[in-house]
Amino acid sequence: MLAYRMTQWGTPPETVTVPDPEPGPGEVLVRVASCGLCRSDLTMRHIPAAAGEALGWRMPFTLGHETAGWIAGTGEPVALVSPTSCGTCRYCLRGQDSGCPHGRAGRGYGRDGGLAEFVLVSDRRALLPLGDLDPRHAGPLTDAGATAHHAVRRVLPRLSAGGTAVVIGAGGLGAFAIQFLRALAPATVIAVDPLPARRAHADRIGAHQTVPELPKRLRADVVLDFVGTDQTITAGIGAVRTGGAFGLIGSAGGRFGGPWFTGLPRDGEVFTFQGSSIADAQDVIALARAGLIDNQVQEFAFGEIDRAYAELAAGTLTGRAVIVL
């Protein structure tokens, strides 16, 4: 079968031919319908060998962690949980599987992922029934959607009628967050993005207001930053009112240069995280099946993977790039 793989440390991935995987005891073979692309894929090609090996990654491996398809043999449509977790540690047992210490290597990051014709699943907890959802578009629900849901679920207790929630960055993850806030909270939702196309999309999916940058005098109950630069972190924290929350989800590597004691929200919360839980993915699929969210994707053929990644890197996509097999 064809697979898009990292073949050695520090070099770009490439399309190669590998044997079809054969399931062993307890494993499930999934025929891939589609796989979404993520910005983290772009950073993997630059990771040094020492760093990757410290994470437990094994080279070579197939990229792709937003996967959906059909169980081979039964044809049942499923999506695959994006983050790996063991199911038995204290975090998993408390429903906090995004914090599982065994999740540093997984499908698409250090292990074979979904940018191939087939993928093996060794943990049945990772299989998410899709029902009537189209697996050609469902992959992004498991990572972009579930990660955004994790952030929104964290701040829901701070949002009441008359409150305000700000989403910085209305791209793939931010667009999901806007929709979750509209579906789950009674607050006014403001989307911030410098790109007119993304602001227009934010309008279409329900943002009450869209602006190219944060108004300096705005004070919100919640600010979710899906960008993560120095500028967005400083502006976002500064826009949180007393008792509010700032969530950093974007991974642009920014820092907060202000004083901690007086610069952070008074009696509020500042948090960050990576990934999501199985419960988040299940909730997102339920919202999608109920027609409460619009999962905007842009389809690319398998032979167009490099072009799709180039458009992702350039920031010209308004939805999520999906490779359809």
BAFI-3210 file (N, C-alpha, C; in Angstrom, 3 decimals, decimal comma, padded with zeros to 6 digits):
// residues 325
n [1|2|3|4|5|6|7|8|9|10|11|12|13|14|15|16|17|18|19|20|21|22|23|24|25|26|27|28|29|30|31|32|33|34|35|36|37|38|39|40|41|42|43|44|45|46|47|48|49|50|51|52|53|54|55|56|57|58|59|60|61|62|63|64|65|66|67|68|69|70|71|72|73|74|75|76|77|78|79|80|81|82|83|84|85|86|87|88|89|90|91|92|93|94|95|96|97|98|99|100|101|102|103|104|105|106|107|108|109|110|111|112|113|114|115|116|117|118|119|120|121|122|123|124|125|126|127|128|129|130|131|132|133|134|135|136|137|138|139|140|141|142|143|144|145|146|147|148|149|150|151|152|153|154|155|156|157|158|159|160|161|162|163|164|165|166|167|168|169|170|171|172|173|174|175|176|177|178|179|180|181|182|183|184|185|186|187|188|189|190|191|192|193|194|195|196|197|198|199|200|201|202|203|204|205|206|207|208|209|210|211|212|213|214|215|216|217|218|219|220|221|222|223|224|225|226|227|228|229|230|231|232|233|234|235|236|237|238|239|240|241|242|243|244|245|246|247|248|249|250|251|252|253|254|255|256|257|258|259|260|261|262|263|264|265|266|267|268|269|270|271|272|273|274|275|276|277|278|279|280|281|282|283|284|285|286|287|288|289|290|291|292|293|294|295|296|297|298|299|300|301|302|303|304|305|306|307|308|309|310|311|312|313|314|315|316|317|318|319|320|321|322|323|324|325]
n.u [000,841|000,304|001,961|002,475|005,335|007,581|010,904|013,509|015,335|015,045|014,569|012,443|009,123|008,035|006,339|005,897|005,995|004,640|004,224|000,852|-000,712|-001,095|-003,512|-002,960|-003,625|-006,384|-006,187|-007,443|-008,155|-008,320|-009,713|-008,677|-010,517|-010,134|-007,746|-006,959|-004,858|-002,345|-000,827|001,158|002,254|003,973|006,073|007,238|008,983|011,272|012,226|014,844|016,871|017,598|015,654|013,260|013,691|013,807|011,171|010,170|009,665|009,602|011,473|011,162|007,949|004,448|002,794|-000,031|-002,719|-005,417|-007,764|-010,130|-012,381|-013,311|-014,075|-012,294|-013,744|-016,232|-017,213|-018,085|-018,430|-015,942|-014,195|-010,881|-009,564|-007,501|-005,262|-002,978|-003,511|-003,200|-005,237|-005,226|-003,742|-003,546|-004,496|-005,990|-007,967|-009,363|-010,639|-009,049|-007,493|-005,995|-003,788|-002,232|000,748|001,763|001,261|003,013|003,983|002,345|-000,343|000,576|002,416|005,300|004,453|002,804|000,523|-002,474|-002,099|-002,248|-003,302|-004,359|-004,709|-003,600|-005,310|-004,744|-005,967|-009,159|-010,573|-010,007|-011,631|-014,198|-017,511|-019,211|-021,776|-024,134|-022,381|-020,100|-017,194|-015,201|-014,893|-014,667|-012,313|-010,952|-012,569|-011,610|-009,246|-008,612|-011,269|-011,838|-009,803|-010,382|-012,888|-012,155|-010,939|-013,107|-014,945|-013,602|-013,897|-016,598|-018,017|-017,481|-018,967|-021,880|-025,260|-025,157|-022,446|-019,087|-017,164|-014,037|-012,456|-009,345|-007,948|-009,344|-009,097|-008,667|-008,968|-009,978|-012,368|-013,946|-014,136|-015,624|-018,123|-018,731|-018,930|-021,159|-023,087|-023,094|-022,935|-024,331|-023,202|-021,907|-020,073|-016,946|-014,912|-011,508|-009,378|-006,866|-007,250|-009,428|-010,997|-011,192|-012,512|-014,924|-015,803|-016,085|-018,245|-020,226|-020,492|-021,531|-020,377|-020,872|-019,625|-016,946|-013,529|-010,452|-008,384|-007,801|-009,916|-008,661|-009,885|-011,564|-013,077|-013,322|-015,044|-013,910|-011,044|-009,829|-006,939|-005,919|-003,654|-001,079|001,217|003,688|002,354|-000,422|-000,776|-000,126|-002,015|-004,365|-004,406|-004,502|-007,064|-008,812|-011,295|-011,662|-011,805|-012,059|-010,981|-008,084|-007,146|-004,510|-004,024|-002,920|000,185|002,376|004,619|004,914|005,571|004,789|005,442|004,865|004,392|003,828|002,282|000,649|-000,092|-001,607|-004,983|-007,058|-007,966|-008,547|-007,990|-005,373|-004,528|-003,116|-002,754|-002,302|-003,730|-006,594|-009,413|-010,830|-013,514|-014,017|-013,758|-015,874|-018,059|-017,854|-018,342|-020,981|-022,213|-021,754|-023,232|-025,736|-026,090|-025,187|-022,774|-020,597|-018,442|-016,015|-014,145|-011,351|-010,845|-008,195|-006,442|-004,588|-002,166|-001,728|-000,669|001,705|001,188|-001,065|000,013|001,695|-000,118|-001,324|000,859|001,230|-000,966|-003,348|-005,671|-009,129|-010,663|-010,189|-007,551|-007,983|-006,964|-008,160|-008,707]
n.v [-001,193|002,378|004,881|007,801|008,827|009,511|008,950|009,186|010,921|014,459|014,940|015,633|014,160|011,358|009,752|006,319|002,801|000,271|-002,869|-004,150|-003,768|-006,411|-007,554|-008,531|-010,614|-009,236|-006,849|-004,347|-003,841|-000,988|000,424|003,218|006,169|008,884|011,399|013,971|016,906|018,433|021,206|020,382|018,238|019,453|020,296|017,947|016,992|018,310|017,559|016,732|013,732|012,906|014,141|013,031|010,279|010,341|010,765|008,344|007,718|005,847|005,358|004,262|006,041|006,347|009,346|011,286|011,908|012,405|010,568|008,668|006,066|002,821|-000,147|-002,933|-005,673|-005,512|-003,037|-000,966|002,476|004,481|006,765|007,534|007,864|010,601|011,340|009,170|006,926|005,071|003,953|002,945|004,351|006,859|009,254|008,512|006,941|008,856|010,176|011,983|011,557|012,926|013,744|011,521|009,817|008,039|008,884|010,132|009,126|008,025|007,182|008,373|010,080|009,123|006,527|004,356|006,147|007,595|008,380|006,581|003,607|001,695|001,234|000,067|-000,679|-001,030|-000,722|-000,908|001,122|003,296|003,372|005,090|005,082|006,294|006,406|007,936|009,801|011,057|009,338|010,390|012,997|013,152|012,947|015,370|015,950|014,507|015,578|018,463|019,302|017,971|018,969|021,731|021,535|020,567|022,829|024,641|023,280|023,430|026,104|026,645|026,820|029,462|031,089|032,870|034,051|037,061|037,216|037,267|035,731|035,298|034,331|033,869|033,702|032,262|029,907|026,423|025,092|027,205|027,847|025,639|026,050|028,433|027,521|025,562|027,164|028,710|026,704|025,651|027,586|030,582|032,967|036,016|035,760|036,555|036,732|036,841|037,647|038,322|037,795|038,399|036,375|034,361|035,729|036,145|033,512|032,935|034,590|033,259|030,846|031,588|033,492|036,297|038,699|039,891|040,723|042,303|042,576|042,465|044,628|047,297|048,079|046,056|043,761|040,526|037,517|035,122|034,215|032,538|031,475|030,591|030,923|031,894|033,610|036,034|038,480|037,821|036,417|038,331|040,376|038,877|037,937|040,408|041,172|039,803|039,862|040,463|037,467|035,915|033,753|032,680|030,781|029,046|027,641|027,631|026,954|028,602|029,358|031,625|034,052|035,326|038,492|040,177|041,308|038,730|038,915|041,246|041,203|039,018|037,637|038,868|036,917|034,900|032,565|030,950|028,808|025,970|023,310|020,112|018,342|016,190|014,538|011,181|011,404|014,026|013,766|011,993|013,589|015,642|014,279|013,539|016,091|016,822|014,848|015,624|017,840|020,295|021,519|022,795|021,154|022,220|021,321|020,966|019,129|017,002|015,002|011,901|012,103|014,793|015,580|016,999|019,542|020,227|020,374|022,544|024,642|024,600|025,380|027,946|029,230|029,651|028,208|027,964|026,094|022,705|020,810|017,848|014,651|012,567|009,202]
n.w [000,000|-000,413|001,484|003,447|004,740|007,484|007,051|007,943|010,508|010,580|007,873|005,013|004,847|002,775|000,015|000,018|-000,771|001,171|002,950|003,278|006,446|008,833|011,004|014,393|017,311|018,988|017,623|015,320|011,940|009,974|007,145|005,549|005,057|005,028|006,048|008,200|008,066|010,118|011,832|013,563|012,245|010,477|012,049|012,819|010,898|011,410|013,851|016,075|016,188|018,798|020,397|019,397|019,904|022,669|023,241|022,680|020,063|017,023|014,151|010,759|010,376|009,651|008,879|010,190|012,197|012,359|011,732|009,854|008,818|007,649|009,392|008,504|006,912|008,297|007,554|009,133|009,809|011,282|013,433|014,597|017,803|018,516|020,420|022,105|024,819|027,908|029,424|031,996|033,907|036,574|035,522|033,238|034,471|035,815|033,827|032,573|030,278|028,422|029,751|030,056|030,799|029,005|026,499|024,744|022,411|019,488|017,199|014,181|015,238|015,808|015,687|013,306|011,352|009,859|007,150|004,906|003,166|004,861|008,430|011,583|014,622|017,951|020,379|021,405|022,590|021,121|018,915|017,417|016,873|014,008|013,033|011,013|009,969|007,519|006,865|005,251|005,903|008,617|010,113|011,160|013,364|015,478|016,438|015,850|016,328|018,811|020,475|020,526|021,723|024,248|025,346|025,386|027,019|029,405|030,176|030,374|032,923|033,639|032,049|031,588|031,030|029,226|029,351|027,894|025,390|023,869|020,906|019,706|016,638|014,007|012,572|011,728|014,361|015,927|014,606|015,205|018,005|018,160|017,286|019,233|021,506|020,818|020,733|023,317|025,322|026,820|026,017|024,478|021,515|020,295|017,514|016,612|014,075|011,671|008,977|006,324|005,039|006,942|008,971|007,679|007,455|010,166|010,761|009,279|010,681|013,079|014,902|016,993|016,639|014,633|014,453|013,344|015,179|018,735|020,536|022,479|024,867|025,531|027,763|028,743|029,763|029,122|027,272|024,556|023,138|020,086|018,647|019,817|019,916|021,086|020,983|020,837|023,217|025,217|024,630|024,858|027,569|028,780|028,136|029,737|032,152|035,743|037,569|035,335|032,563|030,804|028,088|026,630|023,620|021,102|019,431|018,807|020,168|021,736|024,422|027,731|028,730|030,815|034,292|036,680|039,040|038,919|036,301|035,450|035,202|037,741|040,470|038,702|036,008|034,279|031,746|029,998|027,587|025,951|023,275|023,846|025,411|025,295|025,828|024,992|022,174|021,687|022,439|020,541|018,140|018,646|018,676|016,024|014,679|015,481|013,983|014,874|014,484|011,949|010,032|008,360|005,600|003,346|000,566|-000,547|-002,908|-002,484|-003,876|-003,725|-001,337|-000,559|-001,630|-000,164|002,434|002,007|001,595|004,081|005,689|004,709|005,658|004,279|004,277|005,170|006,410|007,415|006,113|004,318|003,444|001,055|000,536]
ca.u [000,000|000,996|001,959|003,258|006,093|008,880|011,809|014,686|015,271|015,490|014,339|011,016|008,453|007,900|005,406|006,594|005,157|004,931|003,266|-000,401|-000,604|-001,901|-003,870|-002,668|-004,669|-006,913|-006,037|-008,488|-007,661|-009,230|-009,451|-008,733|-011,294|-009,524|-006,894|-006,738|-003,493|-002,216|000,432|002,193|002,939|005,037|007,221|007,843|010,075|012,470|012,586|016,140|016,792|017,658|014,361|012,274|013,943|013,448|009,715|009,800|009,282|010,369|011,609|010,231|006,540|003,497|002,155|-001,484|-003,379|-006,843|-008,081|-011,449|-012,523|-014,243|-013,473|-012,176|-014,523|-017,613|-017,625|-018,605|-017,669|-015,379|-013,054|-009,913|-009,128|-006,195|-004,180|-002,818|-003,561|-003,082|-006,500|-005,095|-003,034|-004,431|-005,129|-007,017|-009,050|-010,122|-011,170|-008,096|-006,545|-005,085|-002,584|-001,602|002,198|002,118|000,742|003,999|004,109|001,056|-000,666|000,889|003,564|006,193|003,890|002,143|-000,749|-003,534|-001,836|-001,989|-004,557|-004,854|-004,035|-003,938|-005,721|-004,491|-006,780|-010,522|-011,051|-009,729|-012,618|-015,355|-018,541|-019,635|-023,179|-024,407|-021,400|-019,243|-015,801|-014,281|-014,739|-014,770|-011,024|-010,643|-013,343|-010,906|-008,121|-008,966|-012,540|-011,776|-008,941|-011,169|-013,932|-011,504|-010,770|-014,418|-015,517|-012,881|-014,307|-018,055|-018,529|-017,244|-019,780|-023,304|-025,984|-024,580|-020,997|-018,386|-016,061|-013,238|-011,646|-008,265|-007,582|-010,561|-008,742|-009,259|-009,408|-010,788|-013,707|-014,683|-014,421|-016,740|-019,371|-019,016|-019,391|-022,524|-023,992|-023,067|-022,863|-025,225|-022,374|-021,566|-018,823|-016,198|-013,804|-010,423|-008,477|-006,493|-007,583|-010,846|-011,696|-011,504|-013,559|-016,178|-016,235|-016,553|-019,609|-021,143|-020,718|-022,261|-019,777|-021,689|-018,822|-015,613|-012,636|-009,097|-007,514|-008,542|-010,078|-007,842|-010,692|-012,441|-012,875|-014,122|-015,020|-013,059|-010,287|-009,149|-005,930|-005,548|-002,474|000,018|002,404|003,862|001,331|-001,763|-000,797|-000,183|-003,311|-005,432|-004,427|-004,935|-008,492|-009,618|-011,757|-011,516|-012,551|-012,177|-010,014|-007,344|-006,659|-003,540|-004,074|-002,010|001,546|003,353|005,834|005,006|005,789|004,161|006,535|004,424|004,544|002,842|001,378|-000,339|-000,403|-002,547|-006,349|-007,259|-008,868|-008,962|-007,316|-004,606|-004,234|-002,750|-002,806|-002,111|-004,610|-007,961|-009,764|-011,758|-014,852|-014,139|-014,017|-017,225|-019,000|-017,794|-019,061|-022,413|-022,643|-021,766|-024,369|-026,954|-026,148|-024,945|-021,518|-020,239|-017,061|-015,562|-012,896|-010,936|-010,359|-007,042|-006,141|-003,359|-001,028|-001,617|-000,336|002,699|000,521|-001,937|000,850|002,191|-001,198|-001,459|001,968|001,046|-002,109|-004,387|-006,882|-010,104|-011,089|-009,169|-007,140|-008,260|-006,516|-009,181|-008,133]
ca.v [000,000|003,653|005,531|009,037|008,471|009,998|007,821|009,382|012,156|015,710|015,032|015,706|012,877|010,985|008,675|005,065|001,610|-000,616|-003,981|-003,946|-004,294|-007,587|-007,471|-009,627|-010,822|-008,037|-005,663|-004,084|-003,201|000,046|000,948|004,669|006,982|010,210|011,777|015,405|017,382|019,297|021,957|019,625|017,403|020,244|020,382|016,628|016,766|019,007|017,137|016,025|012,320|012,757|014,525|012,036|009,030|010,562|010,637|006,967|007,578|004,884|005,707|005,210|005,922|007,028|010,510|011,378|011,557|012,738|009,476|008,038|005,087|001,724|-001,372|-003,934|-006,868|-005,175|-001,815|000,043|003,728|004,872|007,665|007,034|008,835|011,132|011,126|007,841|006,842|003,674|003,488|002,378|005,228|007,692|010,265|007,858|006,486|010,049|010,823|013,005|010,784|013,802|013,880|010,204|009,881|007,105|009,422|010,938|008,521|007,475|007,029|009,580|010,766|008,105|005,241|004,478|006,854|007,389|008,781|005,319|002,955|000,961|001,506|-000,883|-000,142|-002,060|-000,424|-000,683|002,403|004,327|003,309|005,960|004,874|007,537|006,409|008,426|010,794|010,648|009,221|011,165|014,338|013,082|012,926|016,545|015,990|013,792|016,347|019,885|019,450|017,535|019,893|022,940|021,197|020,470|024,198|025,229|022,594|023,914|027,459|026,800|027,327|030,900|031,805|032,943|034,985|038,388|037,131|037,407|034,809|035,718|033,303|034,464|032,755|031,593|028,855|025,105|024,857|028,317|027,755|024,682|026,660|029,370|026,768|024,943|028,225|029,055|025,594|025,215|028,698|031,694|034,171|036,655|035,192|037,473|036,074|037,757|037,090|039,360|037,408|038,623|035,133|033,652|036,478|035,871|032,172|033,041|035,130|032,226|029,775|032,048|034,502|037,504|039,832|039,533|041,885|041,913|042,533|042,669|046,015|047,510|048,254|044,909|042,898|039,339|036,472|034,043|034,406|031,321|031,875|029,482|031,337|031,654|034,446|037,014|039,518|037,343|036,057|039,560|041,022|038,025|038,005|041,756|041,359|038,995|040,607|039,815|036,226|035,249|032,706|032,722|029,473|029,044|026,400|027,799|026,494|029,403|029,510|032,941|034,182|036,455|039,272|041,071|040,819|037,702|039,278|042,240|041,070|037,940|037,980|038,849|035,849|034,185|031,321|030,867|027,387|025,473|021,853|019,538|017,220|016,134|013,245|010,382|011,986|015,193|013,294|011,439|014,713|016,357|013,464|013,661|017,413|016,784|014,024|016,387|018,970|021,536|022,130|022,690|020,696|022,645|020,711|021,117|017,821|016,831|013,611|011,417|012,632|016,236|015,805|018,066|020,831|020,496|020,844|023,882|025,590|024,663|026,182|029,339|029,789|030,076|027,387|028,444|024,909|021,705|020,040|016,432|013,794|011,559|008,051]
ca.w [000,000|-000,359|002,793|003,489|005,939|007,914|006,839|008,780|011,277|009,996|006,436|004,702|004,610|001,374|-000,291|-000,235|-000,784|002,300|002,990|004,002|007,814|009,156|012,424|015,294|018,319|019,623|016,781|014,330|010,727|009,475|005,806|005,727|004,119|004,955|007,168|008,263|008,273|011,289|011,858|014,273|011,251|009,851|012,956|013,012|009,954|011,896|015,198|016,113|016,568|020,253|020,961|019,016|020,611|024,072|023,309|022,382|018,663|016,234|012,744|010,125|010,740|008,762|009,481|010,146|013,457|012,289|010,814|009,860|007,754|007,861|009,915|007,450|007,169|008,678|006,886|010,065|009,759|012,571|013,533|015,562|018,801|018,110|021,382|022,677|026,280|028,323|029,985|033,342|034,850|037,399|034,676|032,423|035,326|036,216|032,636|032,128|029,490|027,680|030,561|030,222|030,543|027,939|025,251|024,020|021,082|019,116|015,785|013,419|015,842|016,332|015,309|012,010|011,379|008,892|005,770|004,222|002,785|006,025|009,686|012,636|015,915|018,957|021,553|020,933|023,121|020,121|017,842|017,680|015,857|013,365|012,634|009,665|009,535|006,408|007,319|004,416|006,473|010,071|010,788|011,974|014,600|016,536|016,967|015,837|017,012|020,206|021,224|020,756|022,699|025,552|025,833|025,672|028,187|030,599|030,574|030,419|034,203|033,785|031,082|031,899|030,168|029,269|029,356|026,618|025,119|022,724|020,255|018,917|015,592|013,544|011,624|011,918|015,731|016,391|014,031|016,041|019,304|017,981|017,194|020,524|022,407|020,436|021,044|024,710|026,275|026,496|025,956|023,209|021,008|019,432|016,815|016,255|013,071|010,711|007,610|006,022|004,706|008,184|009,668|006,971|007,853|011,549|010,660|008,771|011,644|014,248|015,776|017,108|016,174|014,153|014,410|012,935|016,355|019,983|020,991|023,674|026,079|025,718|028,912|028,483|030,793|028,633|026,034|024,113|022,153|019,210|017,896|020,745|019,760|022,162|020,861|021,184|024,638|026,008|024,417|025,368|029,026|029,150|027,866|030,657|033,325|037,040|037,689|034,045|032,234|029,547|027,698|025,534|022,856|019,970|019,738|018,080|020,955|022,353|025,860|028,409|029,289|031,870|035,675|037,015|040,138|038,492|034,882|035,200|035,627|039,192|040,918|037,506|035,654|033,045|031,576|028,690|027,539|024,624|022,976|024,333|025,982|024,507|026,038|024,109|020,810|021,651|022,475|019,262|017,156|018,948|018,214|014,556|014,251|015,752|013,068|015,611|014,058|010,540|009,927|007,039|005,164|001,960|000,156|-001,427|-003,229|-001,858|-004,621|-003,484|000,074|-000,407|-001,877|000,976|003,536|001,670|001,857|005,534|006,209|004,290|006,366|003,339|004,437|006,159|007,152|007,700|004,941|004,470|002,349|000,826|-000,127]
c.u [000,879|000,881|002,862|004,006|007,298|009,834|013,110|014,606|015,769|015,314|012,848|010,414|008,321|006,882|006,193|005,560|005,601|003,928|001,975|-000,241|-001,532|-002,218|-003,488|-003,808|-005,086|-006,813|-007,164|-007,854|-008,721|-008,784|-009,694|-009,579|-010,648|-008,647|-006,669|-005,272|-003,460|-000,866|001,537|002,924|004,123|006,272|007,938|009,029|011,375|012,938|013,918|015,956|016,759|016,317|013,287|012,451|013,612|011,937|009,247|009,357|010,199|010,324|011,819|008,809|005,697|002,841|000,624|-002,160|-004,846|-007,498|-009,504|-011,533|-013,556|-013,492|-013,472|-012,966|-015,965|-018,129|-018,184|-017,771|-017,227|-014,378|-012,144|-009,508|-007,723|-005,101|-004,160|-002,901|-003,630|-004,372|-006,418|-004,398|-004,038|-005,138|-006,252|-008,213|-009,913|-010,718|-010,293|-007,036|-005,652|-003,784|-001,842|-000,111|002,645|001,694|001,729|004,296|002,777|000,872|-000,443|002,003|004,415|005,732|003,133|000,752|-001,585|-003,296|-001,363|-003,342|-005,184|-004,075|-004,517|-004,315|-005,570|-005,339|-008,193|-011,153|-010,895|-010,745|-013,860|-016,392|-019,062|-021,113|-023,330|-023,446|-020,506|-017,799|-014,805|-014,029|-014,586|-013,439|-010,744|-011,442|-012,546|-009,745|-008,455|-010,264|-012,448|-010,902|-009,672|-012,265|-013,362|-011,339|-012,107|-015,032|-014,879|-013,440|-015,817|-018,570|-018,357|-018,118|-021,247|-023,957|-025,427|-023,067|-020,413|-017,254|-015,370|-012,444|-010,624|-007,777|-008,773|-010,267|-009,384|-009,780|-010,329|-012,206|-014,559|-015,072|-015,576|-018,062|-019,726|-019,530|-020,830|-023,515|-024,133|-023,121|-023,803|-024,491|-022,307|-020,186|-018,194|-015,021|-012,795|-009,512|-008,138|-006,924|-009,079|-011,617|-012,075|-012,556|-014,917|-016,708|-016,749|-017,961|-020,600|-021,457|-021,220|-021,608|-020,657|-020,961|-017,480|-014,786|-011,247|-008,105|-008,340|-008,691|-009,386|-008,670|-011,622|-012,057|-013,855|-014,036|-014,034|-012,341|-009,571|-008,240|-005,492|-004,365|-001,222|001,299|002,542|002,706|-000,042|-001,859|-000,940|-001,538|-004,447|-005,532|-004,914|-006,414|-009,398|-010,003|-011,515|-012,401|-012,685|-011,075|-009,375|-006,813|-005,730|-003,561|-003,102|-000,573|002,617|004,603|005,994|005,199|004,997|005,243|006,142|004,667|003,452|001,827|000,292|-000,787|-001,426|-003,939|-006,509|-008,318|-009,393|-008,114|-006,572|-004,202|-003,786|-002,756|-002,440|-003,111|-005,977|-008,204|-010,664|-013,163|-015,058|-014,484|-015,427|-018,264|-019,026|-018,537|-020,570|-022,962|-022,722|-022,952|-025,696|-027,095|-025,859|-023,613|-021,300|-018,751|-016,555|-014,209|-012,618|-010,264|-009,143|-006,883|-004,822|-002,120|-000,805|-001,203|000,648|002,080|-000,384|-001,140|001,388|001,125|-001,455|-000,382|001,808|-000,125|-003,236|-005,673|-007,825|-010,645|-009,907|-008,832|-007,329|-007,771|-007,527|-008,573|-009,195]
c.v [001,246|004,249|006,755|009,023|009,368|008,815|007,946|010,756|013,347|015,848|015,073|014,313|012,605|009,866|007,431|003,939|000,679|-001,767|-003,584|-004,501|-005,482|-007,568|-008,730|-009,797|-009,510|-006,780|-005,571|-003,364|-002,228|000,465|002,453|005,315|008,340|010,421|013,285|015,728|018,395|020,014|021,204|018,675|018,141|020,320|019,048|016,393|017,437|018,505|016,387|014,583|012,157|013,082|013,490|010,732|009,157|010,450|009,208|006,756|006,585|005,291|004,431|005,032|006,747|008,178|010,378|010,943|012,011|011,774|008,982|007,075|004,044|000,531|-002,425|-005,185|-006,587|-003,938|-000,759|001,318|004,155|005,997|007,115|008,154|009,302|010,905|009,685|007,917|005,374|003,100|003,000|003,292|006,118|008,756|009,648|007,459|007,644|010,781|011,929|012,361|011,644|014,025|012,581|010,283|008,937|007,632|010,226|010,394|007,882|007,434|008,348|010,403|009,730|006,694|005,444|005,081|006,633|007,868|007,562|004,680|002,191|001,396|000,488|-000,150|-001,256|-001,875|-000,078|000,571|003,511|004,355|004,102|005,744|006,206|007,564|006,873|009,510|010,216|010,539|009,969|012,556|014,320|013,161|014,138|016,654|015,417|014,561|017,836|020,114|019,112|018,461|021,193|022,695|021,120|021,861|024,809|024,588|023,111|025,257|027,643|027,289|028,825|031,742|031,720|033,936|036,396|038,392|037,221|036,405|035,250|034,524|034,011|033,414|031,930|030,562|027,537|024,853|025,959|028,280|026,743|025,326|027,644|028,625|026,088|025,980|028,616|027,965|025,340|026,343|029,827|033,013|034,750|036,166|036,170|036,715|037,125|037,069|038,181|039,055|037,594|037,343|034,367|034,402|036,234|034,492|032,187|033,623|034,038|031,161|030,282|033,023|035,744|038,728|039,311|040,800|041,421|041,852|042,831|044,155|046,219|047,597|047,076|044,143|041,735|038,366|035,371|034,507|033,101|031,680|030,648|029,843|031,109|032,397|035,357|038,012|039,009|036,952|037,300|040,250|040,201|038,054|039,374|042,002|040,586|039,821|039,813|038,570|035,438|034,243|032,980|031,336|029,579|027,674|026,457|027,523|027,292|029,726|030,852|032,888|035,361|037,234|040,192|040,510|039,813|038,210|040,244|042,049|040,001|038,311|037,847|037,810|035,036|032,955|031,503|029,404|027,100|023,958|021,417|018,405|017,335|014,758|012,471|010,944|013,215|014,757|012,726|012,557|015,471|015,577|013,540|015,007|017,450|015,980|014,751|017,603|020,302|022,190|021,863|022,367|021,020|022,029|021,080|019,818|017,925|015,337|013,204|011,974|014,121|016,554|016,954|019,440|021,205|021,000|022,244|024,934|025,716|025,553|027,659|030,007|030,229|029,258|028,039|027,291|023,993|020,953|018,554|015,689|012,658|010,417|007,314]
c.w [000,000|001,038|002,726|004,812|006,205|007,822|007,611|009,424|010,456|008,503|006,165|004,537|003,115|001,223|-000,673|-000,306|000,334|002,283|003,709|005,416|008,021|010,648|013,194|016,287|018,980|018,797|015,751|013,147|010,222|008,086|005,844|004,638|003,931|006,173|007,105|008,517|009,404|011,237|012,595|013,324|010,639|010,735|013,091|012,088|010,406|013,259|015,176|016,587|018,082|020,900|020,643|019,767|022,091|024,280|023,062|020,949|017,958|014,762|011,931|010,651|009,777|009,501|009,469|011,426|013,504|011,280|010,980|008,689|008,106|008,423|008,809|007,838|007,516|007,953|007,806|009,990|011,160|012,374|014,615|016,509|018,458|019,153|021,882|024,203|026,674|028,871|031,409|034,349|035,593|036,573|033,855|033,273|035,814|035,022|032,109|031,244|028,608|028,444|030,760|029,902|029,432|026,568|024,437|022,632|020,736|017,617|015,060|014,022|016,584|016,090|013,994|012,142|010,134|007,477|004,978|003,925|003,942|007,259|010,717|013,919|016,943|020,208|021,087|021,529|022,085|018,996|018,218|016,580|015,321|013,016|011,206|009,202|008,446|006,884|006,448|004,997|007,990|010,800|011,658|013,270|015,771|017,140|017,007|016,603|018,481|021,051|021,523|021,789|024,110|026,168|026,231|026,906|029,478|031,085|030,700|031,777|034,401|032,847|031,450|030,950|030,338|029,275|027,953|026,530|023,836|022,211|019,374|017,919|015,170|012,468|011,984|013,311|016,224|015,863|014,785|017,370|019,225|017,995|018,520|021,520|022,091|020,853|022,537|025,731|025,853|026,289|024,548|022,775|020,017|018,834|016,369|015,249|012,055|009,281|007,337|005,727|005,966|008,995|009,006|007,340|009,288|011,608|010,278|009,816|012,988|015,180|015,801|016,563|015,699|014,008|013,999|014,083|017,591|020,300|022,334|024,959|026,353|026,982|028,794|029,652|030,419|027,371|025,741|022,950|021,357|018,308|018,741|020,478|020,978|022,162|021,303|022,653|025,500|025,873|025,005|026,874|029,492|028,959|028,812|031,875|034,605|037,115|036,414|033,802|030,883|029,267|026,506|024,873|021,686|020,362|019,002|018,890|021,627|023,856|026,407|029,136|030,420|033,260|036,018|038,034|039,695|037,051|034,559|035,692|037,137|039,550|039,731|037,266|034,341|032,883|030,150|028,743|026,126|024,446|023,609|024,920|025,023|024,635|025,167|022,696|020,679|021,627|021,149|018,180|017,389|018,473|016,690|014,046|014,473|014,844|013,714|015,260|012,576|010,464|008,530|006,718|003,716|001,540|-000,767|-001,696|-002,577|-002,560|-004,428|-002,057|000,248|-000,647|-000,714|002,172|003,264|001,941|003,355|006,137|005,880|004,992|005,469|003,449|005,433|006,984|007,392|006,431|005,234|003,228|002,216|000,006|-000,942]
res [m|l|a|y|r|m|t|q|w|g|t|p|p|e|t|v|t|v|p|d|p|e|p|g|p|g|e|v|l|v|r|v|a|s|c|g|l|c|r|s|d|l|t|m|r|h|i|p|a|a|a|g|e|a|l|g|w|r|m|p|f|t|l|g|h|e|t|a|g|w|i|a|g|t|g|e|p|v|a|l|v|s|p|t|s|c|g|t|c|r|y|c|l|r|g|q|d|s|g|c|p|h|g|r|a|g|r|g|y|g|r|d|g|g|l|a|e|f|v|l|v|s|d|r|r|a|l|l|p|l|g|d|l|d|p|r|h|a|g|p|l|t|d|a|g|a|t|a|h|h|a|v|r|r|v|l|p|r|l|s|a|g|g|t|a|v|v|i|g|a|g|g|l|g|a|f|a|i|q|f|l|r|a|l|a|p|a|t|v|i|a|v|d|p|l|p|a|r|r|a|h|a|d|r|i|g|a|h|q|t|v|p|e|l|p|k|r|l|r|a|d|v|v|l|d|f|v|g|t|d|q|t|i|t|a|g|i|g|a|v|r|t|g|g|a|f|g|l|i|g|s|a|g|g|r|f|g|g|p|w|f|t|g|l|p|r|d|g|e|v|f|t|f|q|g|s|s|i|a|d|a|q|d|v|i|a|l|a|r|a|g|l|i|d|n|q|v|q|e|f|a|f|g|e|i|d|r|a|y|a|e|l|a|a|g|t|l|t|g|r|a|v|i|v|l]
***
